[in-house]
Amino acid sequence: MNRALLVGSIGAGKSTLTHALLGSGVKAVKTQTLTYYDWIVDTPGEYTENPLFYKNIMATSLEVTHIIYLQDATNRKKIFPPGFSLGIPKHPIGVITKADADGADILQAIAQLKQVISKGPIIVSSAFTGKGLEEIRKLVTLNSVEEMKEYTLSRSSEDVIYYETLYN
């Protein structure tokens, strides 16, 4: 079974997205430790914001097939170092959260995620409206970057992007 690790800043919407993806209807609370759900592993935001915790992301990545990198569309702060996904040999998926929030800057969030992943899908999402959830679920079932690219390019939505640098 494929499993995804969600990483992102404190308050990026990891737990809210997790519950929306699982359809649990449970209100999200601050994640204090790694939390394992059906096919999702939710991480505390501190794992991403403090480089001392990167080893926890690396160790937990051994248990998953995909890493979902979350970028809050309302947060202009750069969270991940450039090329961060290259250090984790798992299928990357970029997800923009809070796309429907006041002050959301989708283009800025896309630009930030393009610095994190060198190749892979980027999904604009909203846990409240359901936007992008179907695509995220489907991407986690796919077993290669090529399958993820094919699926992403088959979608006719501006909220589903496939990104690939010139240097891969």
C-alpha positions in Angstrom: 0.0 0.0 0.0 1.3 3.5 -0.9 1.6 5.9 1.9 2.3 9.7 2.0 4.3 11.8 4.5 2.9 15.4 4.8 5.6 18.0 5.6 5.1 21.8 5.9 5.4 24.7 8.3 3.5 25.2 11.5 0.0 26.1 10.6 0.3 25.2 6.9 -2.8 23.0 7.1 -1.2 19.5 7.3 -3.7 18.1 9.8 -6.7 19.8 8.2 -5.7 18.4 4.8 -5.2 15.0 6.3 -8.7 14.9 7.8 -10.1 16.2 4.5 -8.3 13.6 2.4 -9.5 10.8 4.7 -13.0 12.3 4.9 -13.0 12.0 8.7 -14.8 15.3 9.4 -12.6 15.6 12.5 -11.5 19.1 13.5 -7.7 19.4 13.2 -5.6 20.1 16.3 -1.9 20.9 16.6 0.2 17.8 15.8 2.8 17.2 18.6 4.3 14.0 17.2 4.2 11.9 14.1 0.6 10.8 13.7 -0.1 7.7 11.5 -3.5 7.5 9.8 -4.6 5.0 7.1 -2.3 6.0 4.2 -1.0 9.4 5.6 1.7 10.2 8.1 1.2 13.7 9.5 4.2 15.6 10.9 4.6 18.5 13.3 5.5 21.7 11.6 8.6 22.0 13.7 10.1 19.1 11.6 10.2 21.4 8.7 11.0 24.7 10.4 14.0 23.5 12.4 16.8 21.9 10.4 17.7 19.8 13.5 14.5 17.8 12.8 15.3 17.1 9.2 16.7 13.7 10.3 13.2 12.8 11.5 11.7 13.6 8.1 14.5 11.5 6.5 13.9 8.6 8.9 10.2 8.6 8.5 10.5 8.8 4.7 11.7 5.2 4.8 8.2 4.2 5.7 6.4 6.0 2.8 6.3 6.1 -1.0 5.4 9.7 -1.4 6.3 13.0 0.2 3.7 15.8 0.1 5.3 19.2 0.5 2.8 21.7 1.7 3.0 25.4 1.0 0.5 27.7 2.7 -0.7 30.2 0.1 -1.1 32.9 2.8 2.5 32.4 4.1 5.2 34.3 2.1 7.9 32.9 4.3 10.3 30.4 2.5 10.0 27.2 4.5 12.0 24.6 2.6 15.6 25.0 1.4 16.0 25.0 -2.4 16.0 21.4 -3.8 14.9 19.9 -0.5 13.1 17.0 -2.2 16.3 15.9 -3.9 17.6 14.7 -0.6 14.6 12.3 -0.1 14.3 9.6 -2.7 10.5 9.4 -2.6 7.9 10.6 -5.1 7.3 14.3 -4.5 4.0 16.0 -4.6 3.7 19.8 -4.1 0.4 21.0 -2.5 -0.7 24.5 -2.1 -3.0 24.8 0.9 -5.4 27.6 1.9 -5.9 28.5 -1.8 -9.3 29.9 -1.0 -8.2 32.0 2.1 -8.2 35.8 2.1 -4.7 37.0 1.1 -3.8 33.7 -0.7 -1.1 34.2 -3.3 -1.2 31.1 -5.5 1.5 32.3 -7.9 3.9 33.0 -5.0 3.1 29.6 -3.5 3.7 27.8 -6.8 7.1 29.6 -7.2 8.1 28.5 -3.7 7.2 24.9 -4.4 9.1 25.0 -7.6 12.2 25.7 -5.6 11.5 22.6 -3.4 10.8 19.9 -5.9 12.8 19.5 -9.1 10.2 17.3 -10.8 6.6 16.5 -9.9 3.0 17.6 -9.7 1.9 20.7 -7.9 -1.8 20.8 -6.8 -3.7 23.9 -5.7 -6.0 22.7 -2.9 -8.6 23.7 -0.4 -9.5 21.3 2.5 -12.8 23.2 2.9 -14.1 23.2 -0.7 -12.5 19.9 -1.6 -10.5 21.4 -4.4 -7.5 19.2 -5.4 -8.3 16.4 -3.0 -9.2 13.9 -5.7 -6.0 14.6 -7.5 -3.9 14.2 -4.3 -5.5 10.9 -3.5 -4.9 9.6 -7.0 -1.3 10.8 -7.2 -0.5 8.8 -4.0 -1.8 5.6 -5.7 0.7 6.0 -8.6 4.0 4.2 -8.4 6.3 6.3 -10.5 7.1 9.9 -11.4 6.3 9.0 -15.0 2.8 7.9 -14.0 2.3 11.0 -11.9 3.4 13.2 -14.9 1.0 11.4 -17.3 -1.9 11.7 -14.8 -1.1 15.4 -14.1 -0.9 16.3 -17.8 -4.2 14.5 -18.5 -6.0 16.9 -16.1 -7.6 19.9 -17.7 -7.3 22.2 -14.7 -5.1 25.2 -14.0 -5.0 23.9 -10.4 -3.0 20.8 -11.4 0.5 21.5 -12.7 3.4 19.3 -13.6 6.8 21.0 -12.9 10.1 19.9 -14.2 13.4 21.9 -14.1 15.7 22.0 -17.1 18.4 20.4 -14.9 17.0 17.0 -14.2 
